[in-house]
Amino acid sequence: MRLFRALAPLTSAVALVLCAPHQALPHERPDPFGAECRIAVDGSHVVAHCHNPYVDTDRVTLHIECARWWDLDTDGTPVDAGPALTVRLTGRCWKEVDRAWVTHERV
């Protein structure tokens, strides 16, 4: 019985927080940013198409990690994807591609 009395205030506080309306909880809306990129790997070649649907310019860079230890990994040249623009990024390895990704930066 004592344990129930000790936990009652904590239980009611948790219940009130969980039952609060969504608008009552403080939250920040993130600023929409970032181009959507599709990456295609064909053998040793990589092509990325990045489309920026937002107002802010997104500087995108293609990074390629090659599968062979002797094959040099590459970081491409940054390209500005302006509002409503699609840019094409390309790169390659001598042999197989292990992984490829695109990084984003605000201009």
N, C-alpha and C positions, 0 to 999 in steps of 0.2 A: 504494500500500500504506500509506503514512503517513497519507493522508487517512482511510482506513478505520479505522486505530487511533485517530485523533483523534476521530472521530465515534461510535465504538463505545459509550462511556459514555452519551452523549446519546441514542443510539438505544435502548439498553436501558432507560433511565429513562422515556422516552416509552412504550415497550411495556409496562412495568410499570404505569404510571398508566392506560393504556387497558384493560388486562386485569383491573384490580382489580374485585372484586365491587361492586355498586351500594351495598350497605349499608356498605361500608368507606369510601366517600367522604363527607366531611362535607357536610351540607346542612341548611338550615333549612326547615321546613314553614311556608309563609305562613298567617297567620290568615285564615280565610275571611271575607270582608266584601264588601258591595256588592249593591245591588238590581239585578235584571236588568230592563232597560228596553226597551220596544218603542215606536218613534216612527213615527207615521203623518202624512204631509203630504197634505192635500187642498186644492189651490188655495192660498189664503192662510191656511188654518187648520192648526194643528199640535196633535196630541194624543199624549201620551206616557203609557203605563201602565207603572208600575214595581212589581215584586213583590220583596220582600225575604225570602228563605228562611232568613236567618241570625238569630242571637240578638241581635247588636248593631243598634241603630237607625241607619239610614242617612238622612242629610239630603240630599234630591235637589233639584236646581234645573234648570229647563228654560231653555235659551238658544236664541234664534232670531236668525239673521242674514238680513235681507231682501235680495232681489235688486236692488232699485232704490236708487240712491244717496241719494235724498231720503226714503226710508222708514226709520223709526227701528228699529234693532236692539233687541231686548228681552232682559232677564234676568229670569226669573220669580221669584216669591217662593219661598224654600226651604220644603219640606214634609218633615216627618219620616215616614219609612216604617219603622214598627216591625216587630218580628219577625212573620213570616208575614202581613204586610199588603200589599195592593196599593193604590197611590195613583194618581190621575189628574191629570196636569198639562196645561194648555191654554195656547195663545197664538196670536197671528196677526200677519200683516203686512197692510198696505193692499193690496198687490199680491202678487207671487210671493215664495215663500220660497226663499232660496238654500241654506241648510242649517240644521239643528237638532240639538242635542245636549243630553245631560243630564250634569251634574257630580254627584259624590258626596262627602260629607263625614261623617266620624265624629262622633257626638254625644257 
